[in-house]
Amino acid sequence: MINIAFDIDGCIVNMDEHFRSIVSSRYNKEYTPAPNWDLSKSYNISNSVCWDILVEVYMNPGNTPIINGAKEVLYKLYNLNNKEEPLQFITARPKWAASMTYSLLDRIIPDIDYQIAFANHKIKYLKDYPYIIEDSPNNVEYFLSQGKIVFMPVYKYNDHLYPCDNHITGSNNLIRITTIASLLNFKEFNLVNR
């Protein structure tokens, strides 16, 4: 059994880079991290412009960069489980973007079985998963409060959470990682039951 679920944006794909390239080219705006990953404040753009850009990002999954090592990690975990169980993705992407989200994952892992939960309240889909890879500061804090072990790729918008010099933080349940590829370095965690 695979014991880890995956957020998509910021963990598997670099949606922020895709978003940033549109804002930079169209509006000549620079990124300044705002609390809780508020994109409109981070780029000093209106909420409606922000939403229009998000829609464009979702509608063009072929332009969203894959995070280095993501594909390899997903295949490795899937193969360690003898291809018996689908990978679980949990995303706050809107349901209307489902077909584009499936296209995005099909581009990355075309021959892996997976399922996606589209939910703002992700915790109800995590009852069978002790681990999650998540980058949203709000979600990370909530998952920690629910006893989950969170692998958090560190970005400017979340690096204020439990800062430390090493990967494992004072919270004991938050593991700061540089990228998803770092997951393979944590052999002490039972990410897959064989």
N, C-alpha and C positions, 0 to 999 in steps of 0.2 A: 504494500500500500504506500502511495505517495503521501507524505505527511505535511507537505507545504503547498500553500496556495499563492498565486501570483497576482499582484496588481499589474496592469498593463503599462499605462503611461508613467514614465519616469523610472520604470523597473525593467521592462522588456523593450520598449521603444522610447526614443527621445522626442516626445511630443513637444517639449519646451523648445528644442532646437528648431523644429519645424515652425512653431508659432513665432519664435524670435526672428527667423529669417523673413517671414511675411511682414511683421511689424517694422523691422529695420528697413526693408526695401520700400515699403509703401508709405510709412509715416516717419521714417528717420528718427525713431525713438530708441533710447537705450534702456537696458534692463537694470533696475534697482530693486533688490529684494524687498518685498512688502510682507508684513506678518501674514501667516497662514496661507501663503501661496496665492495671494490675490493678484491675478494677472493684470486686471485693469489698473490697479494702483502701481504695480511693479513697472508698468510701461507708460504710465500716465496717459491712458486712453480711456474713453468712455466705456461703460458697461456694454452698450449696444455694439460698439466697434469690436470690443473684446469677444462678444458672442459671435459676431459675424466671422471673425478670424477662426474661432474654435470650430464653427460649422465647416469652414473651408478646410481646416486640418482634418476633421473627421471624414469629409467627403473625398479626400485625396490620400488614401492610405498608402499608396505607392511612393509618396514623397516624404513619409515619416521615417527618419533614420532608425535603424535597429541598434540597440545598445551593444557595444562590443562584448562578445562572450555570451550574449543571451541565447542565441540559437544553440550553441554548444552545450550550455548548462541544461536547457530544456531537453535536448536529445539524450544527454547523459542520464538525467533523472528518469526519463521515460524508459530508457533501456535498462537501467538498474532495476526497474520494476517489471522487467520482462515483457513490457508493452501490454500489461494486463489491465491497466487502469488509466483512464484519461487524465490529463493534466487539468487542474482547476484554476481558472482565471476569474478574478472578481474585480469589476471596474465600476467607477462612477459615471462612465460614459452614458449618455442618454440612450434609451431603448431604440429610438428612431435611427441611431447610428449602428445598429446591430449588424446589418449586412456589410457595412464598410469595416467594422471591427473584425468580423469573420474573415474578410478579404485580407486584412492586415496580418492576422495570425496565420492564415493559409500561405501567405507569402513567406513567412518566417519558418514555419514548421508544417510543410504541406503533407507530410505523411505521418503525423502524430495525431492520435485521438485527443480531443480536448473538449471542455465545456466552459461556457462563460456565464457568469451571473452578472446581470446589469442591475446594480443596486447602490443607492446612496448609503444605506445602512448595511454595510458589508458583513457585520458580525454574525448575522443569522445564517450565513452561508459558510461559516468557518467552524461549526461545531465539531467536525471530524478532522480538523486541521490544527495541530498545535503550533505550527509555524506559518508565517506569512512574510512575503517580501512586499514592503509598502514604503512609499516616500512621502505621502501627505502628512504634514505635522499633526493635523487634527485626528486623522485615522490612527496614526502611530500611537498617540497619547491614549486614545480610546481602547485600542487593542491591548496595550500594556495594562490598562486598568481592568481588562477582562481576563488577564492571566495568559495572554498569547505571547509567544516569543516572536519578536519582530526583527527581521533583517532589513535595515534601512539604508538604501543607497544615499550617501550624503551629498546634498546640493546646497547652494546658498540659501534657499528658502527653508531648509530644515536643519541646518548645521547648529542651530542654537539648542536643539534638544540633547540634553545630557552630554555636553561636550567633554571629551576626554582625549588622552594621548594614545590610547590603544583601541582596539575594535570593540571589546566588551565594556559596556558602560557601568556606571554605578547602579543602574536600575536592575541589572542582572538579566532582564528579559529583552533588552534592546541591544542588538548587535549592529554597530555602524559598519557599513561595507563601502568600498569604493565603487564597485559595480556588481552586477549579478554574478559575474565570473568568480568573484570572491567566495560564493557559496561553496564551491568545490574544496576550499581550504578548511572548511569546518567539519572535519570528519567525526568530531565528538558528538555532533547532532545526528540523530537518526532521521534523516530527511526521507528515507525510503525504507520500509520494512520489506525484507526479502523472504 
